[in-house]
């Protein structure tokens, strides 16, 4: 078997990207905390993967299948509340998601094909930085914010994905 790991941290020195954030489109009265969150932040992001790849039994003596490996991969990805470089203005939803899932790798000659299917088993959003009011509710005194809905907050994290990678060695 093969144990593998990888990680990335992307530093974005730009503060905001100039596009209106979802805070601006809510249409509800906002407290002063959100005054600097009307445009989207260009936040730092990170990801890490660790896993193991194992030979498929009874394939190493078959020329077309000897490069087949089953994989189990765990991962973490997210956005920080604060950037390493630059200001921390604009809207962002800092948090992380943890995944685990099966996969396979097929290598033959100079070609490698990898397919992973990570399932999210834990996700967290930092409510101190990005807790959004709910969608507007019309009341006699005008629109007000509905209670916060954490599932809506985390709606940007897909519960399941399929990652396909192809590598050609030159």
N, C-alpha and C positions, 0 to 999 in steps of 0.2 A: 504494500500500500504506500501511498504518498500523502504526507501531511502538507498543507499549503496555507498561506496567509497573505493578505494584502491590505493596504490601507492608503487612504488619500485624505488630504486636508486642503481645501481650496480657499485661498485668501482672496477676497474681493476688496480692493481698496476704494472702490466707488461707493458713495453713501446711498444714493437712491437712483432709480432708473427713470424717474419722471412720469411713470404711468400711475393713474389713480388706483389707490388701494381699495379693498373691499370695505374698509371703514368708511370711505367717502360715499360709497353707494348704498349704505344701509338706510339712509333717510331718517335717522332718529337723532334726537339731541344727544350730543356726546360730551363727556366730561373733559376738562382741559388736558388730561393725560394723552388724549388722542389727537391733539392739535398738531403734533409733529409726525403723525402717522397717516396723513392723507395721501401720501405717495408710497410706493413699494420700496423697501430696502433691498440692497444688493448684499445679502448676508453671506458670511463664510459658511461653508458646508463641509461635512466629513462623511466618510464611510469606511468600514472595515469588514473584512471577510476572513473566515477561518474554516477549514474543512479537511476532509479526508477523501481520497479517491482509492478505490479498490478494484482489482481485476475481477472480471466476471468469470466465475468458475467455468471450466471446460472450454475456454475460448483461446488460450495461449498457443494451442497447437493448430489453430485455424488461421491461415494467413490474412483473411479478410476481417477477422474479428479480434485479433490479438491486441489491437489498439483501443479496445472498448473498456471503459472504466465506469463504475457506478460511483456517485459522489453524494456526500451529505455535507451541506454548507450552512454555517451560521453567519449572521451578519448584523450590523448595526449601521444606521445612517441617520443623519440629522442636521439641524441648523443650531448654531450657538446663539445665546442671548446677546452676546457682545462680540464684536469683530476684533481680530488681533491688530489690524491696521485700519485707521480711518475712524469716522464718527459712527455712532450707533443710532442714527435717525432713520425715519421711515418705518413702515409697517413690516413686520416679519412675524412668523409663527414659529418661534424656537421650540424645539423638542426633538424627539428621536423615535425611531421604530426599531424593534428587534425582530429578526426573521430566522427561520430555519426551514430547510427543505431539501428534497432530493434533486439529483441531477445526473447527467452522464457526460462523458467526454469520449470522442472518437478521434483517434489520431491515425493517420495513414500517410506515409511518406512525409511531404512537407506541409500537409494540411491537418488542421486541428479544428474540430467542431465541438462546442460546449453548449449544453442546454441546462439551465437551472430553473427550478420552480420554487422560489422562496415564499413561505406563508408568514404573514405577520402574526406574532403571538403576543406582542406587547407594544404599546405605543403610548407616548407621554407628550403632553404639550405643557410648556411653562406658562401657567396662568398669570403670573405676575407681569409678563411682557406682552401677551397677545390676547388676553381674554376679551372676546368681542361680545357686545350686547347681542341679544337675539334679534330677529327680524322685527320690523315695526308692527305694533299692535295699535289699531285706531281706538282711541278712547275719547270721551267727551272733551277733555282739555287739549286734545291734539295727539299726534303719534308719540308713543313711548316704546322703549325697548322691551322686548320679551326677555325672559330669563335666559341665561347662558346655556347653550346645549353643547356638551363636550363632544358628542358624536358628530355634530355639525362642524365643530372646530377641527376635528381630525379627518374630515371628509377628504382632505387633500392627500391622505396616505392610502394607497391602494392596499386592500387586504391580501391580494394575491397578484403575482406578476410572473411573467415568463421572460427569462433573459437568454438570448441566443448570441453566441460569439463565434466568429470564424477567424482563424489565424492562418496565414500563409507564411512559411519560413522561407526567406530568400538566401 
